[in-house]
Amino acid sequence: MVQRFLSASHDSRKAVEDATARYFGAQLQDDTLVPGANPRLVTVNFDAWFAQAQAAK
């Protein structure tokens, strides 16, 4: 998803996977950035979200 965002933003940087990278100094676990027991689900996909975000600029 990060690489799709960079490409869609015409950013030539490449996203690199690093399982040991830290997130604001914290080491992440497999369940760290996932929703809890009652997530709010929506039907917006990346392309629709990106188009809406660009229109809002």
GIPE-V861239 format. One record per backbone hydrogen bond with DSSP energy under -1.0 kcal/mol. CO is the residue of the C=O (numbers start at 1). NH is the residue of the N-H. Records with the same first field share a line. If there is no record, write none. Layout:
CO=NH ; NH
This chain:
1=5
2=6
3=7
4=8
5=9
6=11
7=10
18=21
23=26
26=23
29=32
45=49
46=50
47=51
48=52
49=53
50=54
51=55
52=56
